[in-house]
Amino acid sequence: MPTKKIALNYGLILGFAGILQSVAFYAIGKTYDNDWYKSVISIVIMAVIIFMGIKEYRKSNEGLLSLGQGLKTGVGIALIGAVISVVYMIIFVQFIEPGFIDQIIELQKQKFLENPNMTDEMIEKMNENTKKYFWHFTLGMILIGSLFLGFVISLISSLVMKKTDEDVTSI
């Protein structure tokens, strides 16, 4: 099976798993909570799906996998998953939770008010910047973060599963 097809299939699975996770947290009222376990769950889901995709590539390639093939497959999965996440984020903020950005700003303001070194002017400027750069920062972080994590996970997975013709003939 070609790399593109595997990356597309598993990328779709990754993207929809991310959406499912987001919907679950929204349903239980945890959308605005910045809990560490939410990140851990996302990373584990991503790692499992990328690993499965690379394993599928290896299986369809007669048990052979080079480091390059594994990286290409895994990063492709991460990219497609990230694009789906970006689209979902836009839909979520625009239609499902239109007050999302304002709520983020309010939560940020509450944190800033706890800091005695923050002046009202500083807090106001931070809130303006959040509103102004929210989309750039958020969408950029989704894409860059997903690609970076996807690369690391793909590298580790590919090194673990790597098997080339040379490995086979040297046995």
N, C-alpha and C positions, 0 to 999 in steps of 0.2 A: 504494500500500500504506500503511495507516495507521501512524502513529508507534509505537503500542503493539505491533503485530505485528513491526515491524523491531527495536524495542528488545528484545522477548522473544527473537526468533531470534538476534540477535547477542549478547545478554546470555548466552544459553545457551552459545553458542560460546565467549565470553570465560570464563565460569565453568568450562567443561570444559577449556579450554586451560590455565587456572590449575591445575586438578586434575592434568592430564597433566604439567605442569611439576613440580608437587610430588611426584608419584609417581616421576618420572624422577630427581629429586634424592635421594629416599628410596632408590631402587634402587641408586644409585651411592655411597650413604653420605655425602651432602652435606647432609642435613637440618639438622644443627646448625651447619654452617659459616655464618658471617656474611660471605659474600663479596659484594663490590660487583656483580659480574657477574650475580648472581641477581636483583637489583633492576632492573638495566638490561634484562635479558631480559623481566621482567614488564612493565616500562613499554613496551617496544617491542611486545610482544604486544598490550597494551591499546590502544596508539596505532593499530596496524594494524587491529584489529577495530573500534574506534570509527570510524575513518576510513571503512572499508568500509561500515559501517552507515549513516553519514550520506550517503555516496555513493549507496547503494541507495535511501535516502529521496528524494534529489534526482532520481534516475533515474525513480522511480515517480511523482514529482510534476511530470512534464513538464519536467524540467531546472531547476525552480525550487527555491530554498532560501533561507529567511530565516534570520537569525541565531538567532532564537527557536526555529524548528523544528529547526535543527541542534543547539542546546544541549539541547533537550528529548529529542531522539533519543539523543544521545551520553551524556548523564547517565543516561538510562533504561537504556542498555546497561551502563554502569558499575555502576548500582545492582543490576541483576539479577545481573551477574557477581559483585558483592560478596556478595550474599545466598547464592549458591551456594558461594562461598569460605568463608563463615562456617559453613555447614552441613557442608562438607567438613572444616573445621578441628575442629569438634566431634566428628565421626565419627573423624577421625584420632587425636585425643588420647584419646578415650574407648575406642576399640576396636583401632585399628591399632598405635598406639604409646602404651600406657597409662602408661609411665614418662616421657613427654615433659616434663611440668612438672618432675619431679624432676631430669631431665637438664639442663634449662635452669638450674635453681637451682644445680646442681653446677658448670656451666660459669661461671655468674655468680660463684660463690664463688671459683673459681680466679682469675678476673680481679681480684677484690677483694683476694685474698691477695697479689697482686703489688704492691699499693699499700701502702707502709709507714705511711700516715696512717690506714688503716682498722683500727679495733679489732675484736676478736672480737664485741663487743656490736653494733657497727654492722653487721657482716657478717650476724650472726644476724637483726637487725631487717630488713635488706634482703631476706633470704631469706624471712622471714615475710610481708613485704609482697608479694613476688613471688607466693607461693603464694596469698595472700588476694585479690589483685587481678588475677591472671593473665587470667582470662576477661574482666573488664571492660576491661582495657587492650588485650588482643589483639583481641577482637572489635570494640571501638570503633575501634582503629587500622585494621583491615581496612575497615570501613565508611566512616569519615571519610577515610582515605587514598585509597580507591578513588573516592569521590565528588569529592574535591578534584582528583585527577589526571584523572578523567573530565571534570570541568568544564573544566580547562585544555586538555586534548586536544580536547574538543568545540569550545571557543571558537576555537582555532587552525584546526581543520579546517573549521568553519563559515565563518570569515572567508575562508579560501582558496576554498571552494566556493560562497560566497554568490552567488545570482543571483535577483533578484526581477523582477516584471513591469516595474517602473520601469527596471531595467537593460536589459531587452529593448527597451522602447519608446524609450529615449533613443538607441539606436544608429541 
